[in-house]
Amino acid sequence: MLMTLERPEIRELLPVAPEPELDAVGKLLMRAADELESRGLCKGTLGDGITGEVCAIGAINVAHHGYPYYAWEGSPIPKFKPGGPDADVFGSKAVREAFGRASAVVGEPIHTFNNRPETTQAQVADVLRRAATSTEVAFYNY
């Protein structure tokens, strides 16, 4: 009679890597990926006022201040404080860094990647999630 030995699954033997600790920009990018997945992807505009869809940059803006468009001085967005320590031309240094991290992941401006006809919603959300755990930043002239 053959005896069968119980063997643990390989997965049980391998150490599980802990989830990386995210900084504020990483958390912003994760929220942006969630927004994009729930709203849908649009191309050529930050957000579609009818469908609610957003592009990658629009999703970052929504995650930051609740609105797909940039928050700058005179903006009606109540969360934005013009001239505050985090303020810049994009509304916030965190938003600018989020754009830069997402751009570094794809090796080109994130809006260029987003607007390619073949780029899918899942691909853009994946880029935002990968950028969340990255510290590499690429600054392009947006």
N, CA, C and O atoms as CSV, one atom per row, in Angstrom:
chain,resi,resn,atom,element,x,y,z
A,1,MET,N,N,0.838,-1.169,0.000
A,1,MET,CA,C,0.000,0.000,0.000
A,1,MET,C,C,0.889,1.240,0.000
A,1,MET,O,O,1.810,1.346,0.810
A,2,LEU,N,N,0.618,2.170,-0.899
A,2,LEU,CA,C,1.374,3.406,-0.980
A,2,LEU,C,C,0.802,4.414,0.001
A,2,LEU,O,O,-0.411,4.541,0.167
A,3,MET,N,N,1.703,5.117,0.634
A,3,MET,CA,C,1.284,6.133,1.585
A,3,MET,C,C,1.497,7.514,0.943
A,3,MET,O,O,2.557,7.781,0.376
A,4,THR,N,N,0.511,8.363,1.033
A,4,THR,CA,C,0.616,9.710,0.495
A,4,THR,C,C,1.044,10.647,1.613
A,4,THR,O,O,0.424,10.714,2.674
A,5,LEU,N,N,2.117,11.359,1.342
A,5,LEU,CA,C,2.592,12.320,2.334
A,5,LEU,C,C,1.928,13.665,2.090
A,5,LEU,O,O,1.785,14.116,0.953
A,6,GLU,N,N,1.535,14.278,3.163
A,6,GLU,CA,C,0.975,15.627,3.062
A,6,GLU,C,C,2.122,16.608,2.836
A,6,GLU,O,O,3.092,16.621,3.594
A,7,ARG,N,N,2.011,17.415,1.810
A,7,ARG,CA,C,3.047,18.412,1.529
A,7,ARG,C,C,2.420,19.795,1.556
A,7,ARG,O,O,1.334,20.007,1.016
A,8,PRO,N,N,3.103,20.724,2.179
A,8,PRO,CA,C,2.559,22.083,2.175
A,8,PRO,C,C,2.653,22.686,0.776
A,8,PRO,O,O,3.540,22.345,-0.006
A,9,GLU,N,N,1.753,23.557,0.490
A,9,GLU,CA,C,1.789,24.271,-0.777
A,9,GLU,C,C,3.047,25.130,-0.823
A,9,GLU,O,O,3.514,25.622,0.204
A,10,ILE,N,N,3.582,25.302,-2.010
A,10,ILE,CA,C,4.773,26.147,-2.183
A,10,ILE,C,C,4.514,27.537,-1.611
A,10,ILE,O,O,5.384,28.115,-0.959
A,11,ARG,N,N,3.312,28.077,-1.854
A,11,ARG,CA,C,2.990,29.417,-1.357
A,11,ARG,C,C,3.134,29.513,0.158
A,11,ARG,O,O,3.487,30.568,0.685
A,12,GLU,N,N,2.862,28.420,0.855
A,12,GLU,CA,C,2.977,28.427,2.311
A,12,GLU,C,C,4.429,28.482,2.761
A,12,GLU,O,O,4.717,28.916,3.876
A,13,LEU,N,N,5.338,28.049,1.910
A,13,LEU,CA,C,6.749,28.013,2.265
A,13,LEU,C,C,7.477,29.305,1.946
A,13,LEU,O,O,8.492,29.620,2.568
A,14,LEU,N,N,6.968,30.048,0.989
A,14,LEU,CA,C,7.630,31.277,0.566
A,14,LEU,C,C,7.255,32.429,1.499
A,14,LEU,O,O,6.101,32.561,1.908
A,15,PRO,N,N,8.234,33.247,1.823
A,15,PRO,CA,C,7.900,34.405,2.664
A,15,PRO,C,C,7.036,35.394,1.875
A,15,PRO,O,O,7.217,35.578,0.672
A,16,VAL,N,N,6.134,35.999,2.554
A,16,VAL,CA,C,5.257,36.982,1.925
A,16,VAL,C,C,5.837,38.365,2.168
A,16,VAL,O,O,6.073,38.768,3.307
A,17,ALA,N,N,6.062,39.079,1.079
A,17,ALA,CA,C,6.610,40.428,1.199
A,17,ALA,C,C,5.538,41.348,1.765
A,17,ALA,O,O,4.387,41.306,1.328
A,18,PRO,N,N,5.902,42.163,2.715
A,18,PRO,CA,C,4.910,43.094,3.256
A,18,PRO,C,C,4.553,44.159,2.218
A,18,PRO,O,O,5.364,44.499,1.357
A,19,GLU,N,N,3.344,44.670,2.312
A,19,GLU,CA,C,2.934,45.760,1.436
A,19,GLU,C,C,3.845,46.955,1.709
A,19,GLU,O,O,4.131,47.261,2.866
A,20,PRO,N,N,4.304,47.636,0.647
A,20,PRO,CA,C,5.172,48.790,0.878
A,20,PRO,C,C,4.413,49.911,1.576
A,20,PRO,O,O,3.231,50.133,1.314
A,21,GLU,N,N,5.096,50.605,2.453
A,21,GLU,CA,C,4.519,51.767,3.121
A,21,GLU,C,C,4.464,52.905,2.111
A,21,GLU,O,O,5.481,53.236,1.501
A,22,LEU,N,N,3.322,53.494,1.929
A,22,LEU,CA,C,3.169,54.555,0.946
A,22,LEU,C,C,3.306,55.922,1.600
A,22,LEU,O,O,2.810,56.152,2.703
A,23,ASP,N,N,3.984,56.818,0.907
A,23,ASP,CA,C,4.038,58.207,1.367
A,23,ASP,C,C,2.760,58.914,0.903
A,23,ASP,O,O,1.890,58.287,0.300
A,24,ALA,N,N,2.649,60.185,1.176
A,24,ALA,CA,C,1.428,60.933,0.845
A,24,ALA,C,C,1.128,60.911,-0.654
A,24,ALA,O,O,-0.030,60.784,-1.052
A,25,VAL,N,N,2.163,61.033,-1.483
A,25,VAL,CA,C,1.952,61.018,-2.936
A,25,VAL,C,C,1.552,59.610,-3.382
A,25,VAL,O,O,0.714,59.457,-4.272
A,26,GLY,N,N,2.139,58.597,-2.776
A,26,GLY,CA,C,1.750,57.225,-3.091
A,26,GLY,C,C,0.286,56.968,-2.771
A,26,GLY,O,O,-0.426,56.335,-3.551
A,27,LYS,N,N,-0.157,57.459,-1.627
A,27,LYS,CA,C,-1.572,57.305,-1.248
A,27,LYS,C,C,-2.470,58.069,-2.219
A,27,LYS,O,O,-3.545,57.592,-2.584
A,28,LEU,N,N,-2.031,59.246,-2.632
A,28,LEU,CA,C,-2.775,60.034,-3.612
A,28,LEU,C,C,-2.923,59.245,-4.917
A,28,LEU,O,O,-4.005,59.208,-5.502
A,29,LEU,N,N,-1.842,58.621,-5.369
A,29,LEU,CA,C,-1.880,57.846,-6.612
A,29,LEU,C,C,-2.772,56.617,-6.489
A,29,LEU,O,O,-3.449,56.255,-7.451
A,30,MET,N,N,-2.787,55.973,-5.336
A,30,MET,CA,C,-3.684,54.825,-5.129
A,30,MET,C,C,-5.149,55.268,-5.176
A,30,MET,O,O,-5.988,54.597,-5.776
A,31,ARG,N,N,-5.444,56.397,-4.541
A,31,ARG,CA,C,-6.814,56.930,-4.604
A,31,ARG,C,C,-7.175,57.295,-6.040
A,31,ARG,O,O,-8.311,57.094,-6.471
A,32,ALA,N,N,-6.202,57.835,-6.782
A,32,ALA,CA,C,-6.435,58.188,-8.188
A,32,ALA,C,C,-6.765,56.944,-9.010
A,32,ALA,O,O,-7.663,56.979,-9.851
A,33,ALA,N,N,-6.048,55.849,-8.775
A,33,ALA,CA,C,-6.329,54.598,-9.489
A,33,ALA,C,C,-7.740,54.116,-9.170
A,33,ALA,O,O,-8.459,53.660,-10.058
A,34,ASP,N,N,-8.137,54.217,-7.901
A,34,ASP,CA,C,-9.499,53.828,-7.509
A,34,ASP,C,C,-10.537,54.697,-8.216
A,34,ASP,O,O,-11.545,54.192,-8.710
A,35,GLU,N,N,-10.285,56.011,-8.263
A,35,GLU,CA,C,-11.208,56.934,-8.947
A,35,GLU,C,C,-11.337,56.572,-10.416
A,35,GLU,O,O,-12.444,56.522,-10.953
A,36,LEU,N,N,-10.210,56.319,-11.067
A,36,LEU,CA,C,-10.225,55.992,-12.490
A,36,LEU,C,C,-10.992,54.694,-12.732
A,36,LEU,O,O,-11.766,54.590,-13.684
A,37,GLU,N,N,-10.771,53.706,-11.866
A,37,GLU,CA,C,-11.468,52.423,-12.031
A,37,GLU,C,C,-12.975,52.576,-11.825
A,37,GLU,O,O,-13.757,51.918,-12.512
A,38,SER,N,N,-13.389,53.418,-10.910
A,38,SER,CA,C,-14.822,53.557,-10.660
A,38,SER,C,C,-15.510,54.488,-11.659
A,38,SER,O,O,-16.680,54.281,-11.979
A,39,ARG,N,N,-14.807,55.507,-12.156
A,39,ARG,CA,C,-15.422,56.489,-13.050
A,39,ARG,C,C,-15.327,56.109,-14.526
A,39,ARG,O,O,-16.222,56.433,-15.307
A,40,GLY,N,N,-14.254,55.426,-14.911
A,40,GLY,CA,C,-14.023,55.137,-16.318
A,40,GLY,C,C,-12.971,56.074,-16.882
A,40,GLY,O,O,-12.677,57.118,-16.300
A,41,LEU,N,N,-12.405,55.693,-18.025
A,41,LEU,CA,C,-11.303,56.434,-18.651
A,41,LEU,C,C,-11.802,57.289,-19.802
A,41,LEU,O,O,-12.552,56.825,-20.661
A,42,CYS,N,N,-11.374,58.546,-19.807
A,42,CYS,CA,C,-11.617,59.395,-20.972
A,42,CYS,C,C,-10.268,59.799,-21.554
A,42,CYS,O,O,-9.231,59.677,-20.900
A,43,LYS,N,N,-10.299,60.269,-22.764
A,43,LYS,CA,C,-9.079,60.664,-23.468
A,43,LYS,C,C,-9.260,62.066,-24.036
A,43,LYS,O,O,-10.335,62.432,-24.512
A,44,GLY,N,N,-8.177,62.842,-23.972
A,44,GLY,CA,C,-8.197,64.160,-24.582
A,44,GLY,C,C,-8.776,65.267,-23.717
A,44,GLY,O,O,-8.798,66.426,-24.131
A,45,THR,N,N,-9.234,64.934,-22.550
A,45,THR,CA,C,-9.761,65.924,-21.616
A,45,THR,C,C,-9.549,65.401,-20.202
A,45,THR,O,O,-9.466,64.191,-19.992
A,46,LEU,N,N,-9.463,66.302,-19.239
A,46,LEU,CA,C,-9.244,65.886,-17.851
A,46,LEU,C,C,-10.431,65.119,-17.294
A,46,LEU,O,O,-10.264,64.181,-16.515
A,47,GLY,N,N,-11.627,65.519,-17.694
A,47,GLY,CA,C,-12.813,64.843,-17.214
A,47,GLY,C,C,-13.986,65.104,-18.132
A,47,GLY,O,O,-14.064,66.150,-18.776
A,48,ASP,N,N,-14.890,64.159,-18.189
A,48,ASP,CA,C,-16.093,64.303,-18.994
A,48,ASP,C,C,-17.234,64.672,-18.054
A,48,ASP,O,O,-17.631,63.875,-17.204
A,49,GLY,N,N,-17.753,65.875,-18.210
A,49,GLY,CA,C,-18.797,66.367,-17.327
A,49,GLY,C,C,-20.110,65.615,-17.442
A,49,GLY,O,O,-20.955,65.719,-16.553
A,50,ILE,N,N,-20.298,64.868,-18.503
A,50,ILE,CA,C,-21.547,64.126,-18.687
A,50,ILE,C,C,-21.427,62.709,-18.133
A,50,ILE,O,O,-22.281,62.266,-17.365
A,51,THR,N,N,-20.368,61.999,-18.522
A,51,THR,CA,C,-20.223,60.600,-18.092
A,51,THR,C,C,-19.509,60.474,-16.749
A,51,THR,O,O,-19.651,59.460,-16.064
A,52,GLY,N,N,-18.741,61.500,-16.368
A,52,GLY,CA,C,-17.974,61.426,-15.128
A,52,GLY,C,C,-16.615,60.767,-15.297
A,52,GLY,O,O,-15.840,60.676,-14.344
A,53,GLU,N,N,-16.323,60.305,-16.519
A,53,GLU,CA,C,-15.028,59.668,-16.768
A,53,GLU,C,C,-13.899,60.673,-16.578
A,53,GLU,O,O,-14.093,61.880,-16.721
A,54,VAL,N,N,-12.715,60.155,-16.255
A,54,VAL,CA,C,-11.532,60.989,-16.058
A,54,VAL,C,C,-10.340,60.366,-16.776
A,54,VAL,O,O,-10.308,59.162,-17.029
A,55,CYS,N,N,-9.356,61.216,-17.101
A,55,CYS,CA,C,-8.083,60.708,-17.609
A,55,CYS,C,C,-7.169,60.505,-16.396
A,55,CYS,O,O,-7.586,60.728,-15.259
A,56,ALA,N,N,-5.942,60.088,-16.636
A,56,ALA,CA,C,-5.007,59.848,-15.536
A,56,ALA,C,C,-4.809,61.109,-14.700
A,56,ALA,O,O,-4.845,61.055,-13.471
A,57,ILE,N,N,-4.601,62.237,-15.362
A,57,ILE,CA,C,-4.375,63.487,-14.634
A,57,ILE,C,C,-5.660,63.931,-13.938
A,57,ILE,O,O,-5.614,64.414,-12.806
A,58,GLY,N,N,-6.791,63.775,-14.594
A,58,GLY,CA,C,-8.060,64.097,-13.969
A,58,GLY,C,C,-8.312,63.255,-12.731
A,58,GLY,O,O,-8.846,63.752,-11.740
A,59,ALA,N,N,-7.929,61.972,-12.781
A,59,ALA,CA,C,-8.098,61.081,-11.623
A,59,ALA,C,C,-7.219,61.538,-10.455
A,59,ALA,O,O,-7.640,61.496,-9.299
A,60,ILE,N,N,-5.996,61.974,-10.767
A,60,ILE,CA,C,-5.108,62.494,-9.716
A,60,ILE,C,C,-5.730,63.745,-9.104
A,60,ILE,O,O,-5.734,63.905,-7.883
A,61,ASN,N,N,-6.250,64.622,-9.940
A,61,ASN,CA,C,-6.889,65.836,-9.434
A,61,ASN,C,C,-8.099,65.509,-8.562
A,61,ASN,O,O,-8.274,66.114,-7.505
A,62,VAL,N,N,-8.937,64.561,-8.987
A,62,VAL,CA,C,-10.107,64.170,-8.201
A,62,VAL,C,C,-9.664,63.619,-6.852
A,62,VAL,O,O,-10.244,63.950,-5.817
A,63,ALA,N,N,-8.635,62.779,-6.867
A,63,ALA,CA,C,-8.141,62.204,-5.611
A,63,ALA,C,C,-7.583,63.286,-4.692
A,63,ALA,O,O,-7.649,63.162,-3.469
A,64,HIS,N,N,-7.038,64.342,-5.280
A,64,HIS,CA,C,-6.435,65.412,-4.484
A,64,HIS,C,C,-7.470,66.406,-3.958
A,64,HIS,O,O,-7.506,66.703,-2.764
A,65,HIS,N,N,-8.312,66.919,-4.865
A,65,HIS,CA,C,-9.215,67.985,-4.429
A,65,HIS,C,C,-10.664,67.800,-4.864
A,65,HIS,O,O,-11.471,68.722,-4.749
A,66,GLY,N,N,-10.997,66.604,-5.365
A,66,GLY,CA,C,-12.392,66.289,-5.628
A,66,GLY,C,C,-12.958,66.753,-6.953
A,66,GLY,O,O,-14.166,66.676,-7.172
A,67,TYR,N,N,-12.097,67.235,-7.842
A,67,TYR,CA,C,-12.546,67.827,-9.100
A,67,TYR,C,C,-11.495,67.516,-10.158
A,67,TYR,O,O,-10.305,67.641,-9.869
A,68,PRO,N,N,-11.882,67.109,-11.390
A,68,PRO,CA,C,-10.866,66.673,-12.360
A,68,PRO,C,C,-9.954,67.763,-12.902
A,68,PRO,O,O,-8.909,67.466,-13.480
A,69,TYR,N,N,-10.335,69.009,-12.725
A,69,TYR,CA,C,-9.555,70.084,-13.318
A,69,TYR,C,C,-8.540,70.625,-12.332
A,69,TYR,O,O,-8.630,70.363,-11.132
A,70,TYR,N,N,-7.572,71.383,-12.834
A,70,TYR,CA,C,-6.529,71.939,-11.975
A,70,TYR,C,C,-7.115,72.928,-10.983
A,70,TYR,O,O,-8.068,73.642,-11.295
A,71,ALA,N,N,-6.547,72.965,-9.799
A,71,ALA,CA,C,-6.973,73.919,-8.764
A,71,ALA,C,C,-5.914,75.002,-8.684
A,71,ALA,O,O,-4.803,74.746,-8.219
A,72,TRP,N,N,-6.231,76.182,-9.120
A,72,TRP,CA,C,-5.284,77.277,-9.060
A,72,TRP,C,C,-5.949,78.483,-8.412
A,72,TRP,O,O,-7.122,78.438,-8.041
A,73,GLU,N,N,-5.200,79.537,-8.284
A,73,GLU,CA,C,-5.731,80.733,-7.636
A,73,GLU,C,C,-7.029,81.163,-8.314
A,73,GLU,O,O,-7.117,81.217,-9.541
A,74,GLY,N,N,-8.026,81.464,-7.498
A,74,GLY,CA,C,-9.330,81.828,-8.023
A,74,GLY,C,C,-10.216,80.623,-8.265
A,74,GLY,O,O,-11.366,80.772,-8.679
A,75,SER,N,N,-9.693,79.419,-8.010
A,75,SER,CA,C,-10.455,78.205,-8.206
A,75,SER,C,C,-11.646,78.166,-7.247
A,75,SER,O,O,-11.524,78.575,-6.093
A,76,PRO,N,N,-12.791,77.679,-7.715
A,76,PRO,CA,C,-13.960,77.575,-6.826
A,76,PRO,C,C,-13.871,76.388,-5.870
A,76,PRO,O,O,-14.776,76.173,-5.064
A,77,ILE,N,N,-12.806,75.629,-5.952
A,77,ILE,CA,C,-12.679,74.428,-5.129
A,77,ILE,C,C,-12.350,74.826,-3.695
A,77,ILE,O,O,-11.281,75.387,-3.451
A,78,PRO,N,N,-13.238,74.553,-2.737
A,78,PRO,CA,C,-13.021,75.037,-1.378
A,78,PRO,C,C,-11.807,74.447,-0.671
A,78,PRO,O,O,-11.246,75.100,0.209
A,79,LYS,N,N,-11.381,73.235,-1.024
A,79,LYS,CA,C,-10.241,72.614,-0.352
A,79,LYS,C,C,-8.930,73.317,-0.686
A,79,LYS,O,O,-7.967,73.236,0.077
A,80,PHE,N,N,-8.891,74.001,-1.817
A,80,PHE,CA,C,-7.647,74.593,-2.276
A,80,PHE,C,C,-7.422,75.945,-1.627
A,80,PHE,O,O,-8.302,76.806,-1.637
A,81,LYS,N,N,-6.260,76.121,-1.073
A,81,LYS,CA,C,-5.903,77.390,-0.441
A,81,LYS,C,C,-4.816,78.053,-1.292
A,81,LYS,O,O,-3.645,77.699,-1.159
A,82,PRO,N,N,-5.170,78.998,-2.154
A,82,PRO,CA,C,-4.169,79.643,-3.004
A,82,PRO,C,C,-3.029,80.230,-2.176
A,82,PRO,O,O,-3.255,80.857,-1.141
A,83,GLY,N,N,-1.827,80.021,-2.641
A,83,GLY,CA,C,-0.668,80.588,-1.971
A,83,GLY,C,C,-0.215,79.817,-0.747
A,83,GLY,O,O,0.704,80.255,-0.055
A,84,GLY,N,N,-0.834,78.678,-0.461
A,84,GLY,CA,C,-0.434,77.869,0.692
A,84,GLY,C,C,0.925,77.233,0.457
A,84,GLY,O,O,1.478,77.344,-0.638
A,85,PRO,N,N,1.472,76.566,1.471
A,85,PRO,CA,C,2.815,75.995,1.341
A,85,PRO,C,C,2.917,74.909,0.282
A,85,PRO,O,O,4.009,74.627,-0.212
A,86,ASP,N,N,1.794,74.297,-0.074
A,86,ASP,CA,C,1.797,73.218,-1.059
A,86,ASP,C,C,1.410,73.720,-2.451
A,86,ASP,O,O,1.377,72.928,-3.392
A,87,ALA,N,N,1.121,74.990,-2.604
A,87,ALA,CA,C,0.581,75.511,-3.863
A,87,ALA,C,C,1.644,75.618,-4.949
A,87,ALA,O,O,2.793,75.963,-4.673
A,88,ASP,N,N,1.258,75.325,-6.167
A,88,ASP,CA,C,2.069,75.603,-7.349
A,88,ASP,C,C,1.133,75.687,-8.543
A,88,ASP,O,O,-0.087,75.698,-8.379
A,89,VAL,N,N,1.691,75.746,-9.729
A,89,VAL,CA,C,0.880,75.960,-10.926
A,89,VAL,C,C,-0.151,74.849,-11.133
A,89,VAL,O,O,-1.183,75.089,-11.759
A,90,PHE,N,N,0.102,73.643,-10.624
A,90,PHE,CA,C,-0.845,72.540,-10.758
A,90,PHE,C,C,-1.802,72.473,-9.580
A,90,PHE,O,O,-2.612,71.550,-9.491
A,91,GLY,N,N,-1.720,73.430,-8.685
A,91,GLY,CA,C,-2.575,73.415,-7.518
A,91,GLY,C,C,-1.867,72.864,-6.309
A,91,GLY,O,O,-2.201,73.225,-5.181
A,92,SER,N,N,-0.892,71.993,-6.516
A,92,SER,CA,C,-0.220,71.368,-5.388
A,92,SER,C,C,1.069,70.691,-5.834
A,92,SER,O,O,1.149,70.141,-6.932
A,93,LYS,N,N,2.067,70.739,-4.975
A,93,LYS,CA,C,3.321,70.034,-5.260
A,93,LYS,C,C,3.089,68.531,-5.287
A,93,LYS,O,O,3.743,67.815,-6.045
A,94,ALA,N,N,2.158,68.046,-4.461
A,94,ALA,CA,C,1.850,66.614,-4.446
A,94,ALA,C,C,1.261,66.173,-5.782
A,94,ALA,O,O,1.591,65.100,-6.287
A,95,VAL,N,N,0.392,66.997,-6.349
A,95,VAL,CA,C,-0.195,66.678,-7.655
A,95,VAL,C,C,0.895,66.663,-8.719
A,95,VAL,O,O,0.934,65.759,-9.554
A,96,ARG,N,N,1.778,67.657,-8.696
A,96,ARG,CA,C,2.867,67.704,-9.670
A,96,ARG,C,C,3.763,66.467,-9.547
A,96,ARG,O,O,4.151,65.876,-10.555
A,97,GLU,N,N,4.090,66.079,-8.313
A,97,GLU,CA,C,4.934,64.889,-8.136
A,97,GLU,C,C,4.204,63.628,-8.589
A,97,GLU,O,O,4.823,62.728,-9.156
A,98,ALA,N,N,2.904,63.554,-8.347
A,98,ALA,CA,C,2.133,62.394,-8.805
A,98,ALA,C,C,2.178,62.291,-10.328
A,98,ALA,O,O,2.348,61.200,-10.874
A,99,PHE,N,N,2.025,63.427,-11.016
A,99,PHE,CA,C,2.151,63.419,-12.483
A,99,PHE,C,C,3.529,62.898,-12.874
A,99,PHE,O,O,3.656,62.063,-13.770
A,100,GLY,N,N,4.558,63.397,-12.194
A,100,GLY,CA,C,5.930,63.013,-12.508
A,100,GLY,C,C,6.208,61.544,-12.265
A,100,GLY,O,O,6.893,60.902,-13.060
A,101,ARG,N,N,5.684,61.003,-11.175
A,101,ARG,CA,C,5.891,59.573,-10.903
A,101,ARG,C,C,5.198,58.708,-11.946
A,101,ARG,O,O,5.774,57.732,-12.427
A,102,ALA,N,N,3.965,59.059,-12.297
A,102,ALA,CA,C,3.244,58.283,-13.315
A,102,ALA,C,C,3.962,58.379,-14.662
A,102,ALA,O,O,4.042,57.396,-15.398
A,103,SER,N,N,4.478,59.555,-14.980
A,103,SER,CA,C,5.218,59.735,-16.231
A,103,SER,C,C,6.500,58.904,-16.236
A,103,SER,O,O,6.875,58.351,-17.270
A,104,ALA,N,N,7.169,58.814,-15.092
A,104,ALA,CA,C,8.404,58.025,-15.007
A,104,ALA,C,C,8.118,56.545,-15.248
A,104,ALA,O,O,8.939,55.847,-15.842
A,105,VAL,N,N,6.980,56.064,-14.800
A,105,VAL,CA,C,6.627,54.647,-14.993
A,105,VAL,C,C,6.490,54.333,-16.476
A,105,VAL,O,O,6.938,53.276,-16.922
A,106,VAL,N,N,5.880,55.226,-17.250
A,106,VAL,CA,C,5.659,54.952,-18.675
A,106,VAL,C,C,6.752,55.515,-19.578
A,106,VAL,O,O,6.800,55.189,-20.764
A,107,GLY,N,N,7.631,56.358,-19.033
A,107,GLY,CA,C,8.737,56.892,-19.822
A,107,GLY,C,C,8.355,58.003,-20.779
A,107,GLY,O,O,9.093,58.291,-21.721
A,108,GLU,N,N,7.231,58.620,-20.553
A,108,GLU,CA,C,6.749,59.741,-21.360
A,108,GLU,C,C,5.706,60.465,-20.524
A,108,GLU,O,O,5.283,59.940,-19.493
A,109,PRO,N,N,5.278,61.653,-20.935
A,109,PRO,CA,C,4.233,62.320,-20.154
A,109,PRO,C,C,3.008,61.418,-20.008
A,109,PRO,O,O,2.568,60.788,-20.969
A,110,ILE,N,N,2.475,61.368,-18.807
A,110,ILE,CA,C,1.351,60.456,-18.541
A,110,ILE,C,C,0.159,60.751,-19.435
A,110,ILE,O,O,-0.563,59.828,-19.813
A,111,HIS,N,N,-0.067,62.020,-19.784
A,111,HIS,CA,C,-1.213,62.319,-20.646
A,111,HIS,C,C,-1.014,61.780,-22.064
A,111,HIS,O,O,-1.985,61.433,-22.736
A,112,THR,N,N,0.232,61.708,-22.519
A,112,THR,CA,C,0.510,61.135,-23.842
A,112,THR,C,C,0.167,59.651,-23.843
A,112,THR,O,O,-0.484,59.158,-24.763
A,113,PHE,N,N,0.608,58.942,-22.805
A,113,PHE,CA,C,0.282,57.515,-22.660
A,113,PHE,C,C,-1.232,57.326,-22.559
A,113,PHE,O,O,-1.801,56.480,-23.249
A,114,ASN,N,N,-1.875,58.104,-21.709
A,114,ASN,CA,C,-3.319,58.004,-21.482
A,114,ASN,C,C,-4.091,58.155,-22.792
A,114,ASN,O,O,-5.046,57.418,-23.038
A,115,ASN,N,N,-3.677,59.115,-23.638
A,115,ASN,CA,C,-4.454,59.469,-24.822
A,115,ASN,C,C,-4.195,58.596,-26.037
A,115,ASN,O,O,-4.827,58.790,-27.075
A,116,ARG,N,N,-3.288,57.646,-25.934
A,116,ARG,CA,C,-3.069,56.736,-27.065
A,116,ARG,C,C,-4.344,55.916,-27.290
A,116,ARG,O,O,-4.954,55.460,-26.323
A,117,PRO,N,N,-4.755,55.722,-28.538
A,117,PRO,CA,C,-6.001,54.975,-28.798
A,117,PRO,C,C,-5.988,53.570,-28.196
A,117,PRO,O,O,-7.029,53.068,-27.772
A,118,GLU,N,N,-4.822,52.936,-28.158
A,118,GLU,CA,C,-4.760,51.553,-27.672
A,118,GLU,C,C,-4.653,51.433,-26.151
A,118,GLU,O,O,-4.762,50.327,-25.621
A,119,THR,N,N,-4.445,52.528,-25.445
A,119,THR,CA,C,-4.303,52.472,-23.993
A,119,THR,C,C,-5.660,52.237,-23.344
A,119,THR,O,O,-6.637,52.919,-23.654
A,120,THR,N,N,-5.707,51.258,-22.433
A,120,THR,CA,C,-6.966,50.905,-21.780
A,120,THR,C,C,-7.050,51.489,-20.364
A,120,THR,O,O,-6.053,51.928,-19.791
A,121,GLN,N,N,-8.245,51.480,-19.835
A,121,GLN,CA,C,-8.480,51.928,-18.469
A,121,GLN,C,C,-7.642,51.099,-17.489
A,121,GLN,O,O,-7.040,51.650,-16.568
A,122,ALA,N,N,-7.603,49.792,-17.684
A,122,ALA,CA,C,-6.838,48.912,-16.784
A,122,ALA,C,C,-5.348,49.260,-16.824
A,122,ALA,O,O,-4.682,49.237,-15.790
A,123,GLN,N,N,-4.827,49.578,-17.999
A,123,GLN,CA,C,-3.415,49.932,-18.112
A,123,GLN,C,C,-3.103,51.232,-17.372
A,123,GLN,O,O,-2.083,51.326,-16.690
A,124,VAL,N,N,-3.967,52.225,-17.502
A,124,VAL,CA,C,-3.734,53.502,-16.829
A,124,VAL,C,C,-3.833,53.319,-15.318
A,124,VAL,O,O,-3.013,53.862,-14.578
A,125,ALA,N,N,-4.816,52.570,-14.854
A,125,ALA,CA,C,-4.944,52.314,-13.414
A,125,ALA,C,C,-3.712,51.579,-12.898
A,125,ALA,O,O,-3.227,51.875,-11.806
A,126,ASP,N,N,-3.201,50.619,-13.678
A,126,ASP,CA,C,-1.997,49.889,-13.280
A,126,ASP,C,C,-0.797,50.825,-13.170
A,126,ASP,O,O,-0.009,50.705,-12.232
A,127,VAL,N,N,-0.648,51.745,-14.105
A,127,VAL,CA,C,0.448,52.723,-14.061
A,127,VAL,C,C,0.349,53.560,-12.789
A,127,VAL,O,O,1.355,53.780,-12.114
A,128,LEU,N,N,-0.842,54.022,-12.461
A,128,LEU,CA,C,-1.016,54.829,-11.254
A,128,LEU,C,C,-0.646,54.028,-10.002
A,128,LEU,O,O,-0.021,54.566,-9.089
A,129,ARG,N,N,-1.022,52.762,-9.953
A,129,ARG,CA,C,-0.688,51.915,-8.791
A,129,ARG,C,C,0.823,51.648,-8.718
A,129,ARG,O,O,1.404,51.658,-7.633
A,130,ARG,N,N,1.451,51.410,-9.868
A,130,ARG,CA,C,2.908,51.203,-9.853
A,130,ARG,C,C,3.636,52.477,-9.462
A,130,ARG,O,O,4.643,52.427,-8.754
A,131,ALA,N,N,3.137,53.614,-9.915
A,131,ALA,CA,C,3.754,54.895,-9.566
A,131,ALA,C,C,3.645,55.165,-8.064
A,131,ALA,O,O,4.497,55.844,-7.490
A,132,ALA,N,N,2.613,54.641,-7.439
A,132,ALA,CA,C,2.405,54.863,-6.009
A,132,ALA,C,C,3.549,54.298,-5.173
A,132,ALA,O,O,3.859,54.829,-4.107
A,133,THR,N,N,4.172,53.235,-5.647
A,133,THR,CA,C,5.253,52.604,-4.891
A,133,THR,C,C,6.634,53.004,-5.409
A,133,THR,O,O,7.652,52.508,-4.925
A,134,SER,N,N,6.664,53.894,-6.383
A,134,SER,CA,C,7.926,54.343,-6.971
A,134,SER,C,C,8.342,55.682,-6.368
A,134,SER,O,O,7.513,56.451,-5.884
A,135,THR,N,N,9.616,55.931,-6.411
A,135,THR,CA,C,10.100,57.253,-5.990
A,135,THR,C,C,10.722,58.000,-7.160
A,135,THR,O,O,11.132,59.151,-7.016
A,136,GLU,N,N,10.795,57.350,-8.321
A,136,GLU,CA,C,11.364,57.998,-9.501
A,136,GLU,C,C,10.364,59.006,-10.053
A,136,GLU,O,O,9.181,58.702,-10.202
A,137,VAL,N,N,10.844,60.188,-10.349
A,137,VAL,CA,C,9.982,61.254,-10.855
A,137,VAL,C,C,10.564,61.785,-12.154
A,137,VAL,O,O,11.754,62.088,-12.231
A,138,ALA,N,N,9.728,61.895,-13.165
A,138,ALA,CA,C,10.123,62.492,-14.440
A,138,ALA,C,C,9.272,63.739,-14.628
A,138,ALA,O,O,8.044,63.665,-14.596
A,139,PHE,N,N,9.906,64.862,-14.819
A,139,PHE,CA,C,9.152,66.094,-15.038
A,139,PHE,C,C,9.196,66.458,-16.502
A,139,PHE,O,O,10.265,66.629,-17.087
A,140,TYR,N,N,8.033,66.572,-17.079
A,140,TYR,CA,C,7.884,66.993,-18.450
A,140,TYR,C,C,7.195,68.350,-18.441
A,140,TYR,O,O,6.631,68.766,-17.429
A,141,ASN,N,N,7.244,69.021,-19.557
A,141,ASN,CA,C,6.541,70.286,-19.678
A,141,ASN,C,C,5.087,69.980,-19.999
A,141,ASN,O,O,4.727,69.800,-21.162
A,142,TYR,N,N,4.259,69.923,-18.975
A,142,TYR,CA,C,2.856,69.595,-19.156
A,142,TYR,C,C,2.158,70.773,-19.770
A,142,TYR,O,O,0.953,70.718,-20.015
